[in-house]
Amino acid sequence: MRYVSLIYDHSPGFTEPGSWFKRIAAYGGILEELAKKNQVISINQIDYKGQAVNNGVIHKFVGFNRKRTHFPFRLNRFVKKLDPDVVIVQGLHNPVAVILLRFILPKRVKIIAHHHAEKPKPGIKIYAQKLADRFVDAYLFASAEMGLDWVKKGVISASGKIHEVMEVSSIFYSTDKSAARQRTGITGNPVFLWVGTLDANKDPLNVVKAFFKYSRHNPNARLYMIYHEAGLLPQIQELIANDEAGAAIILLGQKPHEELLYWFNSADIFISGSYYEGSGTAVCEAMSCGCIPVVTDIPSFRMITDNGKCGLLYPPGDEQALLSALTEIEKINTVEKRALSLEHFKRKLSFEAIATDIQQIAEGLF
């Protein structure tokens, strides 16, 4: 079977294939697994034109859509010339382009739309999404529950089009914890890790407040926070400065992505406060290293944690519930939870598992 992965949007700042491959590694691994049994062509729009093959995937770098346009005729004609069996459109926010694509492709070609955190368009734009649904054969959502919300809003016509497939996976893996801690210098018992942006959606303030209360009960616990966008950093620094348990939280700032392998493997528990996530890359990466997730009870995290079986879930923004979850950690079998995290990652969240799901879904469309 010949798959074409299609990104309509232009991503500036990438001037050669290598940097782009690193950028898309969390998704590119899925295509590479698909390429073991199929021909896979990935169409990308960066500041480079040409072709490169990476781990079996043929990457074609085109420049048809550098200026945003809703009518990518040249790009769609390029896709048609590749003679695909299946086109996987990355994202749900280019409905007009998808409509035009359907009209130009032979009827036998199936179109799959892969959700990447988008929400239904507001106002009149939602009608374009509703029309595009007529021409999409299947949708991939990290959580089927998230897809069903699009059905309830009338954007997607039938729940049967929704398939639960993780958006991305992890390039990381479990290593020796002692060796990892020697590298990172992490101390504490237990060690908690936060990786994410310091914004209102991820709610680090609630996490910090709950953790301070927990650390009074367990003064040996430590929370390390890694972040690359620091919007709420001043508020967090103020909380740390004004709390006698301030030393329990260590602000690390940004770390190179490849170094996160050692930080995830140094930690015992991964903690998140998100209100909404299209999937949850950091949680997935943490679980691939054996971290126990203590995360919010939202649709994507329910799927990633196997409905909380791999860790603990709590309502977003609920400081007392998070405190209770942190305290509960002391009562659970952490060895068992760690094993469950690793097993669920391999079975449901790994590149191989995701590619297998996509293959089965695609074959079922014919």
C-alpha positions as CSV (number, residue, x, y, z in Angstrom):
1,M,0.0,0.0,0.0
2,R,1.2,3.5,-0.8
3,Y,0.7,6.1,1.9
4,V,1.2,9.9,1.5
5,S,1.4,11.9,4.7
6,L,0.4,15.5,3.8
7,I,1.1,18.7,5.8
8,Y,-0.6,21.7,4.2
9,D,1.0,24.4,6.4
10,H,4.5,25.8,5.9
11,S,6.9,25.5,8.8
12,P,9.6,28.2,8.5
13,G,13.0,28.1,10.1
14,F,14.1,24.6,8.9
15,T,16.7,25.0,6.1
16,E,17.8,21.4,5.7
17,P,16.2,17.9,6.1
18,G,18.2,16.9,9.2
19,S,16.8,19.6,11.5
20,W,13.3,18.8,10.2
21,F,13.7,15.1,11.0
22,K,14.6,16.0,14.6
23,R,11.6,18.3,14.8
24,I,9.1,15.6,13.7
25,A,10.8,12.6,15.4
26,A,7.8,12.0,17.8
27,Y,5.6,11.6,14.7
28,G,8.1,10.6,12.1
29,G,8.7,7.3,13.9
30,I,5.1,6.3,13.1
31,L,5.7,6.8,9.4
32,E,9.0,4.9,9.6
33,E,7.2,1.9,11.1
34,L,4.6,2.1,8.4
35,A,7.4,2.1,5.8
36,K,8.5,-1.3,6.9
37,K,5.6,-2.9,5.1
38,N,4.4,-0.1,2.8
39,Q,5.7,2.7,0.6
40,V,5.4,5.9,2.6
41,I,5.9,9.4,1.2
42,S,5.9,12.4,3.4
43,I,5.2,15.9,1.9
44,N,6.7,18.7,3.9
45,Q,6.9,22.4,3.5
46,I,10.0,24.0,5.1
47,D,12.6,26.5,3.9
48,Y,14.2,23.8,1.7
49,K,13.3,22.1,-1.6
50,G,14.4,18.6,-2.5
51,Q,14.0,15.0,-1.5
52,A,15.6,12.9,1.2
53,V,15.0,9.3,2.4
54,N,15.1,8.8,6.2
55,N,14.6,5.3,7.7
56,G,12.6,4.1,4.7
57,V,10.4,7.2,4.4
58,I,10.6,9.2,1.2
59,H,10.4,12.9,2.2
60,K,9.5,15.4,-0.5
61,F,10.2,19.0,0.4
62,V,8.1,21.3,-1.7
63,G,7.4,25.0,-1.7
64,F,3.9,25.4,-3.1
65,N,2.3,27.0,0.0
66,R,4.8,29.3,1.7
67,K,2.2,32.0,1.7
68,R,-1.0,30.8,3.5
69,T,-3.6,29.9,1.0
70,H,-6.9,28.0,1.2
71,F,-6.6,26.8,-2.4
72,P,-3.4,24.7,-2.7
73,F,-4.1,23.5,-6.2
74,R,-0.4,22.8,-7.1
75,L,0.1,20.8,-3.9
76,N,-3.0,18.7,-4.4
77,R,-2.0,18.0,-8.0
78,F,1.4,17.0,-6.7
79,V,-0.2,14.5,-4.4
80,K,-2.3,13.1,-7.2
81,K,0.8,12.4,-9.3
82,L,2.2,10.3,-6.5
83,D,-0.7,7.8,-7.1
84,P,-1.4,7.1,-3.4
85,D,-3.8,4.5,-1.9
86,V,-4.2,6.5,1.3
87,V,-3.6,10.1,2.1
88,I,-3.1,11.0,5.7
89,V,-3.8,14.7,6.1
90,Q,-2.1,16.1,9.2
91,G,-4.5,18.3,11.1
92,L,-8.1,19.2,10.8
93,H,-7.8,22.9,10.1
94,N,-7.5,22.9,6.3
95,P,-11.1,21.9,5.3
96,V,-11.2,23.7,1.9
97,A,-7.9,22.1,0.9
98,V,-9.2,18.6,1.8
99,I,-12.4,19.2,-0.2
100,L,-10.3,20.2,-3.2
101,L,-8.1,17.2,-2.7
102,R,-11.0,14.8,-2.7
103,F,-12.3,16.2,-6.0
104,I,-8.9,15.7,-7.7
105,L,-8.1,12.3,-6.4
106,P,-9.5,9.0,-7.9
107,K,-12.4,7.7,-5.9
108,R,-10.4,4.6,-4.8
109,V,-8.0,6.8,-2.7
110,K,-8.9,7.0,0.9
111,I,-8.4,10.2,3.0
112,I,-7.6,9.9,6.7
113,A,-7.4,13.1,8.8
114,H,-5.1,13.0,11.8
115,H,-6.1,15.2,14.7
116,H,-3.3,17.3,16.2
117,A,-4.9,19.2,19.1
118,E,-7.3,21.3,16.9
119,K,-10.7,22.3,18.1
120,P,-13.7,23.0,15.9
121,K,-13.5,26.3,14.1
122,P,-15.6,29.1,15.5
123,G,-18.4,30.9,13.7
124,I,-19.0,30.4,10.0
125,K,-15.7,28.5,9.5
126,I,-17.3,25.5,11.1
127,Y,-19.4,25.0,8.1
128,A,-16.3,24.4,5.9
129,Q,-15.3,21.7,8.4
130,K,-18.7,20.1,8.2
131,L,-18.5,20.0,4.4
132,A,-15.0,18.6,4.4
133,D,-16.3,15.7,6.6
134,R,-18.2,14.4,3.6
135,F,-14.8,13.7,1.9
136,V,-12.9,12.2,4.9
137,D,-13.1,8.4,5.2
138,A,-11.6,8.2,8.8
139,Y,-10.3,10.4,11.6
140,L,-7.5,9.6,14.1
141,F,-7.9,11.0,17.6
142,A,-5.6,10.3,20.5
143,S,-8.8,9.8,22.5
144,A,-12.1,8.5,21.0
145,E,-13.8,10.7,23.5
146,M,-12.3,13.8,21.9
147,G,-13.5,12.7,18.5
148,L,-17.0,12.2,19.8
149,D,-17.0,15.8,20.9
150,W,-16.6,16.8,17.3
151,V,-19.5,14.5,16.4
152,K,-21.7,16.1,19.1
153,K,-20.9,19.5,17.7
154,G,-22.1,18.2,14.3
155,V,-18.7,18.7,12.6
156,I,-18.1,15.0,12.1
157,S,-21.2,13.2,10.8
158,A,-20.7,9.7,12.3
159,S,-19.0,8.2,15.3
160,G,-18.0,5.2,13.2
161,K,-15.4,7.5,11.5
162,I,-13.6,8.1,14.8
163,H,-10.6,5.8,15.6
164,E,-8.5,6.0,18.7
165,V,-4.9,6.3,17.7
166,M,-2.2,8.1,19.6
167,E,-1.0,11.3,17.9
168,V,2.8,10.9,18.6
169,S,5.1,8.5,20.5
170,S,8.4,8.7,22.3
171,I,12.0,8.3,21.0
172,F,13.0,7.6,24.7
173,Y,13.4,4.3,26.6
174,S,13.9,3.0,30.1
175,T,17.5,3.0,31.4
176,D,19.3,2.4,34.7
177,K,17.9,5.0,37.2
178,S,21.1,5.2,39.2
179,A,23.2,6.0,36.2
180,A,20.6,8.6,35.0
181,R,20.7,10.3,38.4
182,Q,24.4,10.5,38.4
183,R,24.2,12.4,35.1
184,T,21.4,14.7,36.2
185,G,22.3,15.2,39.8
186,I,18.7,14.6,40.9
187,T,18.1,13.9,44.6
188,G,14.9,13.3,46.6
189,N,12.6,10.6,47.6
190,P,10.3,10.4,45.7
191,V,11.4,12.5,42.7
192,F,8.7,14.3,40.7
193,L,9.2,15.8,37.3
194,W,7.3,18.5,35.4
195,V,8.0,19.0,31.7
196,G,5.9,21.6,29.8
197,T,5.2,25.3,29.3
198,L,4.4,27.5,32.2
199,D,1.0,28.7,31.0
200,A,-2.6,28.8,32.3
201,N,-3.6,25.7,30.4
202,K,-1.0,23.5,32.0
203,D,-1.7,25.2,35.4
204,P,1.7,25.0,37.1
205,L,0.5,27.2,39.9
206,N,-1.9,24.6,41.1
207,V,0.8,22.0,40.9
208,V,3.3,24.1,42.9
209,K,0.7,25.0,45.6
210,A,-0.3,21.3,46.1
211,F,3.3,20.2,46.1
212,F,4.3,22.6,48.8
213,K,1.5,21.1,51.0
214,Y,2.6,17.6,50.2
215,S,6.3,18.4,50.9
216,R,5.4,19.4,54.5
217,H,4.2,15.9,54.9
218,N,7.1,14.4,53.1
219,P,10.1,16.8,53.3
220,N,12.3,14.4,51.3
221,A,10.2,14.8,48.1
222,R,11.5,17.0,45.3
223,L,9.8,18.4,42.2
224,Y,12.0,19.4,39.3
225,M,10.5,21.6,36.6
226,I,11.7,21.8,33.0
227,Y,10.1,24.4,30.8
228,H,10.7,26.2,27.5
229,E,8.1,28.9,27.8
230,A,8.1,30.8,31.1
231,G,4.9,32.9,31.1
232,L,4.0,32.1,34.7
233,L,7.5,31.9,36.0
234,P,7.4,35.1,38.0
235,Q,4.3,33.9,39.9
236,I,6.0,30.5,40.6
237,Q,9.2,32.2,41.8
238,E,7.1,34.3,44.1
239,L,5.4,31.2,45.5
240,I,8.7,29.5,46.1
241,A,10.3,32.6,47.7
242,N,7.4,32.9,50.2
243,D,7.0,29.3,51.2
244,E,9.2,27.7,53.8
245,A,9.2,24.5,51.7
246,G,10.6,26.5,48.7
247,A,13.7,24.2,48.4
248,A,11.5,21.3,47.6
249,I,10.9,22.7,44.1
250,I,13.8,23.1,41.7
251,L,13.3,25.3,38.6
252,L,15.6,23.9,35.8
253,G,14.4,26.0,32.8
254,Q,14.9,24.7,29.3
255,K,16.9,21.5,28.6
256,P,17.9,20.1,25.2
257,H,15.3,17.6,24.1
258,E,17.8,14.7,23.9
259,E,18.8,15.3,27.5
260,L,15.2,14.6,28.6
261,L,16.0,10.9,28.3
262,Y,18.1,11.1,31.5
263,W,15.7,13.4,33.4
264,F,12.7,11.1,32.7
265,N,14.8,8.1,33.8
266,S,15.9,9.9,36.9
267,A,12.3,10.6,38.1
268,D,9.9,8.4,39.9
269,I,6.7,10.3,39.0
270,F,5.7,12.6,36.2
271,I,3.2,15.3,37.1
272,S,0.9,17.4,34.9
273,G,-1.8,20.0,35.5
274,S,-3.2,20.4,32.0
275,Y,-6.8,21.4,31.3
276,Y,-6.6,20.3,27.6
277,E,-4.1,18.3,25.5
278,G,-4.5,17.0,21.9
279,S,-2.5,14.0,23.2
280,G,0.3,14.5,25.7
281,T,3.8,14.1,24.3
282,A,5.6,14.7,27.6
283,V,3.4,12.1,29.5
284,C,4.0,9.6,26.7
285,E,7.8,10.2,26.9
286,A,7.7,9.9,30.7
287,M,5.9,6.6,30.5
288,S,8.3,5.2,27.9
289,C,11.0,5.7,30.6
290,G,8.9,4.0,33.4
291,C,7.7,7.2,35.2
292,I,4.4,6.8,37.0
293,P,2.0,9.5,35.7
294,V,0.0,11.7,38.1
295,V,-2.0,13.8,35.6
296,T,-5.3,15.5,35.1
297,D,-8.5,13.6,34.4
298,I,-8.9,14.7,30.8
299,P,-9.8,12.6,27.7
300,S,-6.3,12.3,26.2
301,F,-4.7,11.5,29.5
302,R,-7.3,8.9,30.3
303,M,-6.3,7.1,27.1
304,I,-2.5,7.5,27.7
305,T,-2.7,6.2,31.2
306,D,-5.2,3.4,30.4
307,N,-7.9,5.2,32.4
308,G,-5.6,5.8,35.3
309,K,-4.4,2.2,35.7
310,C,-0.8,3.2,35.0
311,G,-0.9,6.1,37.6
312,L,-3.3,8.5,39.2
313,L,-5.8,11.0,37.7
314,Y,-7.2,14.1,39.4
315,P,-9.6,16.9,38.2
316,P,-7.9,19.8,36.6
317,G,-7.4,22.8,38.8
318,D,-8.3,20.9,42.0
319,E,-5.5,21.6,44.5
320,Q,-6.9,19.3,47.2
321,A,-7.5,16.4,44.8
322,L,-3.9,16.7,43.5
323,L,-2.6,16.8,47.1
324,S,-4.6,13.6,47.8
325,A,-3.2,12.0,44.7
326,L,0.4,12.9,45.8
327,T,-0.3,11.4,49.2
328,E,-1.8,8.3,47.6
329,I,1.5,7.6,45.8
330,E,2.9,6.4,49.2
331,K,0.2,3.7,49.4
332,I,0.4,2.2,45.9
333,N,2.7,-0.5,44.6
334,T,5.1,1.7,42.6
335,V,6.9,-1.2,41.1
336,E,3.7,-2.5,39.7
337,K,2.6,0.9,38.4
338,R,6.0,1.4,36.7
339,A,5.6,-2.0,35.0
340,L,2.1,-1.1,33.9
341,S,3.3,2.2,32.4
342,L,6.0,0.4,30.4
343,E,3.7,-2.3,29.2
344,H,0.9,0.1,28.2
345,F,3.4,2.3,26.4
346,K,4.6,-0.7,24.3
347,R,1.1,-2.0,23.6
348,K,-0.7,1.2,22.8
349,L,1.7,4.2,22.6
350,S,4.8,3.0,20.8
351,F,5.6,3.8,17.2
352,E,5.0,0.1,16.3
353,A,1.6,0.0,18.0
354,I,0.4,3.3,16.4
355,A,1.6,2.2,12.9
356,T,-0.2,-1.1,13.4
357,D,-3.4,0.7,14.3
358,I,-3.2,3.0,11.3
359,Q,-2.5,0.0,9.0
360,Q,-5.5,-1.9,10.2
361,I,-7.8,1.2,10.0
362,A,-6.6,1.9,6.4
363,E,-7.1,-1.7,5.3
364,G,-10.6,-1.6,6.7
365,L,-11.5,1.3,4.4
366,F,-11.2,-0.8,1.3
